[in-house]
């Protein structure tokens, strides 16, 4: 062995003594690191190199000097992609795995993307001549070879534009394939960010105006922003921004502030009724924020199942045009804007407890100075970095339920739930402490008809809806174990007659007959008189 080679031999006792083995390992690791792509552009170059290397290795040269070039098959292209990509299917179980989509780590954004177009583009970097059918084969191989990826849903790790903010350590960590995020906030985290002022206008003073001196409402405004940037903290609540339709209340400016904060391409437009539209819901995947601007209060939301599932982070079956249906778990925050109170067929607490309402009741003048707020100030990066820093300092597990919000939700429930409205408005008028269901149902029909809100509810449906509402007010339901007896007051029949102006809802009550009724006497031992 030459002296030079002996000097570099790792088994040389002198080399070992000098600890040069570690140096060799470091150099080897450095070479590997130098060849690992650090951007999507570098990744494309690596894929092009590997594709060309395969073609050079497998080409056939003939004696006459001609060369036949062979092209890698879809299986080979998929193998090359798999060597370079961090990829898989984001799923929580085998069923989701079966219906999921292939995701890959985007080196530029630090997030995982579910983009057929980008995957096909990477495949053509390996082999430009792939046909549409062959590209489909490549995608199928990637799907079959995919392992399950577990989405990072830590409450304390927030992906922002320049890294992953750890709310435990208050430090910014670098992006890594080990963190499986679908999106990130497109504003930089700046620990030194302070609130700027623009010609005498400041965000804090504006929020004070919106809150109108209500500290709970002011807190909810900031908690809303915090939930937008870290939806894993509060995934089961949506915010309703409401005004009376007079315009220039700052509602749309607040929405634009949130959109600027999360960044272009990171928010979607989806109104309440569109959550139940399969095709439109498909367009909302991969977004940090879903905003429904100017919902029509006259729209009747016949079903709200998808809305509830998205708000709570549950699986939803997505059915995009031209693609196979797949399961998707949303991890975003929902903001809905409207002029007036929305209408729902679902009037259960399971829906209404998802809502927090912020009323915008301060009207601003249409001046050039106010126009600059929306066109310039809320786009300023200094302001956005201040907003992000403040939002990341908050960890609201539960969004503030203000007195204003509770009152509006109560109004929404009553406006949408005729049975709830009836019990709230008409039950206190009655004097009986045992109310036959047959009477209460007819009284309900007469009252709603009197209000020009005729109902087609069956008595069984009315009873089912009324049971929990009556129970909340201390009334117990008895199917056939009690009779009204002296707890029935004939004056209540007079109240029904006054409402029943067209004599459509007459009913006769036998106080001595066992019958379904609501009881507030707490006396169950009475027997009917004979």
LUMRO-207376 format. One record per residue (C-alpha): residue number from 1; x negated, z, y. Coordinates in pm, whole numbers, plus 50000, padded with zeros to 5 digits. Layout:
# LUMRO-207376
NUM, X, Z, Y
...
This chain:
# LUMRO-207376
1, 50000, 50000, 50000
2, 49865, 49909, 50342
3, 49784, 50190, 50584
4, 50061, 50074, 50817
5, 50326, 50079, 50544
6, 50191, 50410, 50412
7, 50223, 50558, 50761
8, 50590, 50464, 50771
9, 50668, 50560, 50411
10, 50928, 50843, 50417
11, 50778, 50981, 50092
12, 50435, 51019, 50251
13, 50356, 51397, 50260
14, 50230, 51361, 50614
15, 50550, 51188, 50721
16, 50755, 51461, 50556
17, 50548, 51731, 50720
18, 50597, 51577, 51062
19, 50973, 51564, 51005
20, 50985, 51190, 51053
21, 51259, 51164, 50787
22, 51499, 51296, 51049
23, 51371, 51033, 51289
24, 51443, 50759, 51034
25, 51795, 50893, 50983
26, 51851, 50904, 51358
27, 51725, 50550, 51400
28, 51946, 50430, 51115
29, 52247, 50604, 51266
30, 52164, 50454, 51606
31, 52150, 50105, 51454
32, 52493, 50157, 51299
33, 52629, 50285, 51628
34, 52480, 49990, 51814
35, 52662, 49751, 51580
36, 52998, 49928, 51601
37, 53224, 49746, 51848
38, 53311, 49953, 52153
39, 53581, 49724, 52292
40, 53837, 49475, 52165
41, 53625, 49190, 52300
42, 53328, 49310, 52096
43, 53556, 49349, 51794
44, 53666, 48987, 51828
45, 53299, 48881, 51840
46, 53224, 49079, 51523
47, 53519, 48920, 51346
48, 53407, 48572, 51455
49, 53054, 48650, 51329
50, 53181, 48771, 50991
51, 53405, 48468, 50955
52, 53120, 48232, 51031
53, 52885, 48425, 50802
54, 53134, 48386, 50515
55, 53168, 48012, 50578
56, 52786, 47968, 50597
57, 52739, 48160, 50274
58, 52999, 47960, 50083
59, 52936, 47610, 50220
60, 52819, 47347, 49977
61, 52536, 47107, 50062
62, 52514, 46778, 49876
63, 52199, 46580, 49801
64, 52310, 46306, 50039
65, 52300, 46559, 50322
66, 52677, 46605, 50351
67, 52811, 46958, 50384
68, 53147, 47082, 50263
69, 53273, 47387, 50448
70, 53509, 47622, 50268
71, 53749, 47844, 50461
72, 53825, 48204, 50375
73, 54160, 48261, 50211
74, 54422, 48496, 50361
75, 54303, 48762, 50116
76, 53944, 48729, 50239
77, 54055, 48733, 50604
78, 54254, 49051, 50540
79, 53951, 49210, 50371
80, 53731, 49133, 50673
81, 53993, 49275, 50910
82, 54024, 49589, 50701
83, 53647, 49649, 50719
84, 53662, 49656, 51098
85, 54001, 49805, 51182
86, 54132, 50158, 51181
87, 54479, 50071, 51062
88, 54777, 50194, 50865
89, 55149, 50267, 50897
90, 55262, 50558, 51111
91, 55503, 50745, 50885
92, 55602, 51096, 50780
93, 55702, 51017, 50421
94, 55708, 50741, 50162
95, 56045, 50609, 50277
96, 55916, 50561, 50631
97, 55604, 50403, 50485
98, 55819, 50143, 50306
99, 55998, 50040, 50626
100, 55719, 50088, 50880
101, 55496, 49845, 51066
102, 55119, 49806, 51051
103, 54946, 49981, 51341
104, 54583, 49947, 51443
105, 54358, 50138, 51680
106, 54312, 49958, 52009
107, 53955, 50023, 52126
108, 54042, 49948, 52487
109, 54341, 50178, 52523
110, 54257, 50451, 52271
111, 54607, 50419, 52122
112, 54755, 50267, 51807
113, 54950, 49946, 51854
114, 55217, 49786, 51638
115, 55167, 49428, 51755
116, 55205, 49136, 51516
117, 55077, 48903, 51787
118, 54749, 49092, 51839
119, 54690, 49129, 51466
120, 54739, 48756, 51418
121, 54501, 48692, 51708
122, 54236, 48906, 51536
123, 54296, 48718, 51210
124, 54233, 48385, 51385
125, 53904, 48524, 51516
126, 53794, 48532, 51151
127, 53943, 48192, 51068
128, 54085, 47960, 51334
129, 54248, 47721, 51085
130, 54497, 47971, 50942
131, 54845, 47826, 50921
132, 55163, 48014, 51008
133, 55226, 48071, 50638
134, 54871, 48196, 50585
135, 54896, 48432, 50882
136, 55210, 48575, 50726
137, 55013, 48628, 50403
138, 54739, 48811, 50595
139, 54998, 49038, 50755
140, 55152, 49104, 50415
141, 54815, 49203, 50266
142, 54755, 49443, 50556
143, 55098, 49594, 50496
144, 55036, 49637, 50123
145, 54691, 49788, 50178
146, 54802, 50025, 50453
147, 54778, 50398, 50406
148, 55000, 50645, 50586
149, 54898, 50752, 50936
150, 55027, 51081, 51070
151, 55115, 51061, 51435
152, 54942, 51319, 51653
153, 55227, 51536, 51777
154, 55032, 51835, 51898
155, 55198, 51994, 52198
156, 54857, 52054, 52351
157, 54696, 51710, 52329
158, 54809, 51471, 52604
159, 54670, 51115, 52612
160, 54603, 51012, 52972
161, 54425, 50706, 53112
162, 54071, 50841, 53088
163, 54090, 51051, 52772
164, 54284, 51314, 52580
165, 54365, 51623, 52784
166, 54355, 51945, 52581
167, 54591, 52199, 52736
168, 54428, 52482, 52540
169, 54077, 52420, 52671
170, 54180, 52238, 52993
171, 53914, 51982, 52908
172, 53926, 51605, 52874
173, 53823, 51478, 52530
174, 53725, 51118, 52448
175, 53970, 50890, 52269
176, 53919, 50866, 51894
177, 54085, 50688, 51600
178, 54152, 51036, 51456
179, 54412, 51085, 51731
180, 54713, 50872, 51645
181, 54892, 50809, 51974
182, 55134, 50521, 52035
183, 55099, 50532, 52415
184, 54926, 50716, 52697
185, 54983, 50806, 53060
186, 54813, 50538, 53270
187, 54692, 50780, 53539
188, 54347, 50942, 53532
189, 54318, 51316, 53493
190, 54125, 51451, 53791
191, 54068, 51827, 53779
192, 53985, 51827, 54151
193, 54292, 51633, 54265
194, 54470, 51780, 54569
195, 54796, 51684, 54734
196, 54753, 51416, 55000
197, 54966, 51385, 55312
198, 55085, 51050, 55448
199, 55168, 51043, 55819
200, 55330, 51383, 55793
201, 55511, 51313, 55463
202, 55423, 51511, 55152
203, 55567, 51515, 54802
204, 55608, 51893, 54799
205, 55819, 51891, 55115
206, 56029, 51606, 54977
207, 56095, 51799, 54655
208, 56198, 52099, 54866
209, 56453, 51877, 55042
210, 56593, 51751, 54710
211, 56617, 52108, 54578
212, 56787, 52226, 54896
213, 56626, 52570, 54872
214, 56726, 52617, 54505
215, 56407, 52737, 54332
216, 56553, 52671, 53985
217, 56620, 52309, 54083
218, 56271, 52274, 54230
219, 56125, 52402, 53904
220, 56338, 52155, 53705
221, 56202, 51866, 53914
222, 55845, 51957, 53824
223, 55937, 52035, 53462
224, 56089, 51687, 53438
225, 55755, 51533, 53536
226, 55575, 51762, 53293
227, 55808, 51654, 53011
228, 55745, 51288, 53095
229, 55367, 51326, 53053
230, 55391, 51557, 52748
231, 55718, 51477, 52566
232, 55611, 51663, 52252
233, 55672, 51986, 52443
234, 56038, 51910, 52510
235, 56182, 51628, 52300
236, 56546, 51733, 52276
237, 56661, 51707, 52640
238, 56740, 51412, 52867
239, 56762, 51424, 53245
240, 57061, 51284, 53435
241, 56999, 51195, 53800
242, 57335, 51191, 53977
243, 57464, 51118, 54325
244, 57805, 51033, 54461
245, 57721, 50667, 54514
246, 57647, 50689, 54886
247, 57296, 50541, 54843
248, 56955, 50627, 54992
249, 56947, 50968, 54826
250, 56591, 50938, 54691
251, 56709, 50901, 54332
252, 56549, 50561, 54273
253, 56232, 50673, 54457
254, 56196, 50961, 54210
255, 56235, 50714, 53923
256, 55971, 50481, 54068
257, 55733, 50779, 54106
258, 55767, 50848, 53732
259, 55715, 50481, 53647
260, 55401, 50467, 53861
261, 55274, 50781, 53692
262, 55307, 50651, 53334
263, 55197, 50299, 53431
264, 55315, 49941, 53386
265, 55412, 49855, 53030
266, 55449, 50222, 52944
267, 55814, 50264, 53041
268, 56126, 50085, 52928
269, 56464, 50017, 53081
270, 56752, 50136, 52863
271, 57093, 50247, 52984
272, 57309, 50494, 52795
273, 57528, 50241, 52619
274, 57223, 50026, 52531
275, 57083, 50296, 52302
276, 57350, 50191, 52052
277, 57245, 49823, 52072
278, 56995, 49754, 51791
279, 56821, 49464, 51966
280, 56783, 49640, 52300
281, 56666, 49963, 52138
282, 56390, 49766, 51964
283, 56243, 49678, 52304
284, 56197, 50048, 52385
285, 55944, 50125, 52111
286, 55596, 50229, 52220
287, 55707, 50358, 52561
288, 55636, 50700, 52713
289, 55943, 50691, 52937
290, 56289, 50540, 52901
291, 56480, 50498, 53227
292, 56840, 50387, 53259
293, 56897, 50293, 53622
294, 57243, 50287, 53781
295, 57457, 50348, 53473
296, 57813, 50244, 53548
297, 58024, 50565, 53545
298, 58317, 50354, 53424
299, 58130, 50254, 53107
300, 58278, 50425, 52804
301, 58007, 50535, 52563
302, 58195, 50501, 52235
303, 57912, 50637, 52024
304, 57594, 50830, 52107
305, 57423, 50864, 51768
306, 57110, 50667, 51857
307, 57085, 50841, 52193
308, 57085, 51184, 52026
309, 56831, 51071, 51763
310, 56594, 50928, 52025
311, 56626, 51240, 52243
312, 56544, 51470, 51951
313, 56261, 51260, 51810
314, 56442, 51175, 51487
315, 56413, 50855, 51286
316, 56610, 50555, 51410
317, 56653, 50228, 51223
318, 56522, 49951, 51449
319, 56654, 49600, 51397
320, 56452, 49358, 51613
321, 56530, 48989, 51629
322, 56329, 48781, 51386
323, 56173, 49081, 51210
324, 56273, 49301, 50921
325, 56442, 49632, 51016
326, 56212, 49935, 51020
327, 56230, 50308, 51083
328, 56086, 50438, 51408
329, 56041, 50786, 51551
330, 56048, 50789, 51932
331, 55821, 51028, 52122
332, 55925, 50960, 52478
333, 56133, 51118, 52752
334, 56471, 50993, 52869
335, 56584, 50969, 53232
336, 56931, 50833, 53313
337, 57049, 50756, 53665
338, 57413, 50715, 53769
339, 57656, 50718, 54057
340, 57919, 50953, 53922
341, 57996, 51119, 53591
342, 57956, 50919, 53264
343, 58227, 50898, 52996
344, 58169, 50975, 52627
345, 58384, 50968, 52317
346, 58149, 51227, 52164
347, 58239, 51555, 52334
348, 58053, 51795, 52107
349, 57797, 52051, 52217
350, 57543, 51862, 52002
351, 57549, 51594, 52271
352, 57602, 51792, 52589
353, 57330, 52047, 52524
354, 57084, 51755, 52546
355, 57158, 51710, 52917
356, 57005, 51853, 53233
357, 57152, 51726, 53558
358, 56973, 51692, 53892
359, 57202, 51611, 54183
360, 57059, 51409, 54473
361, 57285, 51490, 54765
362, 57050, 51445, 55063
363, 57095, 51108, 55232
364, 56797, 50951, 55408
365, 56796, 50706, 55696
366, 56689, 50347, 55634
367, 56380, 50358, 55855
368, 56044, 50176, 55820
369, 55875, 50516, 55773
370, 56106, 50606, 55481
371, 56058, 50261, 55330
372, 55682, 50322, 55314
373, 55742, 50623, 55088
374, 55875, 50398, 54811
375, 55654, 50097, 54883
376, 55322, 50276, 54942
377, 55297, 50653, 54920
378, 55428, 50709, 54565
379, 55192, 50437, 54439
380, 54882, 50600, 54586
381, 54639, 50703, 54310
382, 54547, 51024, 54492
383, 54911, 51133, 54483
384, 54956, 51029, 54120
385, 54644, 51221, 54013
386, 54772, 51529, 54197
387, 55113, 51498, 54029
388, 54948, 51458, 53686
389, 54718, 51757, 53736
390, 55010, 51979, 53838
391, 55230, 51851, 53554
392, 54958, 51919, 53295
393, 54928, 52277, 53420
394, 55286, 52340, 53305
395, 55403, 52391, 52946
396, 55786, 52401, 52955
397, 55914, 52456, 52601
398, 56265, 52466, 52747
399, 56372, 52284, 53061
400, 56534, 52499, 53328
401, 56913, 52503, 53295
402, 57023, 52538, 53657
403, 57360, 52665, 53776
404, 57416, 52323, 53934
405, 57345, 52149, 53602
406, 57575, 52380, 53406
407, 57860, 52317, 53651
408, 57818, 51939, 53630
409, 57799, 51948, 53249
410, 58119, 52153, 53243
411, 58286, 51889, 53458
412, 58155, 51610, 53234
413, 58287, 51784, 52923
414, 58629, 51838, 53073
415, 58648, 51483, 53207
416, 58550, 51339, 52871
417, 58723, 51584, 52638
418, 59095, 51594, 52707
419, 59145, 51884, 52463
420, 58875, 52088, 52636
421, 59027, 52002, 52974
422, 59374, 52102, 52854
423, 59258, 52437, 52720
424, 59059, 52511, 53034
425, 59338, 52417, 53275
426, 59666, 52491, 53097
427, 59605, 52768, 52844
428, 59575, 53040, 53114
429, 59933, 52962, 53224
430, 60085, 53058, 52888
431, 60216, 53407, 52827
432, 60253, 53411, 52449
433, 59984, 53575, 52239
434, 60083, 53376, 51931
435, 60104, 53004, 51997
436, 60244, 52774, 51726
437, 60023, 52467, 51685
438, 60332, 52242, 51695
439, 60415, 52375, 52043
440, 60057, 52366, 52172
441, 60013, 52005, 52056
442, 60334, 51889, 52227
443, 60236, 52081, 52540
444, 59899, 51901, 52531
445, 60065, 51556, 52501
446, 60307, 51632, 52783
447, 60033, 51765, 53012
448, 59806, 51462, 52955
449, 60096, 51222, 53006
450, 60182, 51405, 53327
451, 59822, 51351, 53443
452, 59855, 50979, 53363
453, 59610, 51023, 53075
454, 59830, 50958, 52768
455, 59675, 51050, 52434
456, 59700, 50897, 52086
457, 59554, 51200, 51912
458, 59717, 51316, 51588
459, 59813, 51682, 51553
460, 59550, 51734, 51283
461, 59277, 51593, 51509
462, 59399, 51804, 51798
463, 59392, 52118, 51582
464, 59042, 52046, 51453
465, 58908, 52000, 51807
466, 59103, 52296, 51948
467, 58987, 52551, 51689
468, 58634, 52614, 51824
469, 58749, 52592, 52187
470, 59028, 52845, 52128
471, 58793, 53069, 51928
472, 58558, 53081, 52229
473, 58845, 53230, 52426
474, 58935, 53491, 52165
475, 59211, 53305, 51977
476, 59204, 53305, 51594
477, 59356, 53025, 51390
478, 59601, 53113, 51114
479, 59726, 52833, 50894
480, 60035, 52986, 50731
481, 59986, 53363, 50717
482, 60162, 53463, 51038
483, 60484, 53411, 51231
484, 60510, 53419, 51613
485, 60760, 53709, 51613
486, 60786, 53891, 51945
487, 60444, 53760, 52047
488, 60611, 53434, 52134
489, 60748, 53409, 52490
490, 61029, 53157, 52557
491, 60905, 53111, 52913
492, 60625, 52896, 52771
493, 60885, 52647, 52651
494, 61005, 52618, 53011
495, 60651, 52519, 53116
496, 60654, 52241, 52856
497, 60995, 52119, 52975
498, 60876, 52096, 53334
499, 60592, 51866, 53230
500, 60798, 51664, 52983
501, 60979, 51467, 53254
502, 61075, 51186, 53013
503, 61194, 51418, 52734
504, 60943, 51278, 52486
505, 60778, 51595, 52359
506, 61058, 51831, 52262
507, 60988, 52093, 51992
508, 61183, 52387, 51848
509, 61010, 52714, 51766
510, 61142, 52957, 51505
511, 60969, 53288, 51586
512, 61039, 53426, 51237
513, 60885, 53138, 51043
514, 60538, 53143, 50897
515, 60354, 52848, 51050
516, 60010, 52734, 51175
517, 59935, 52913, 51499
518, 59669, 53057, 51726
519, 59675, 53435, 51747
520, 59535, 53668, 52009
521, 59712, 53987, 51903
522, 59457, 54099, 51640
523, 59754, 54235, 51442
524, 59790, 54067, 51105
525, 60026, 54310, 50923
526, 60356, 54219, 51090
527, 60629, 54070, 50876
528, 60895, 53836, 51008
529, 61233, 53991, 51065
530, 61508, 53893, 50822
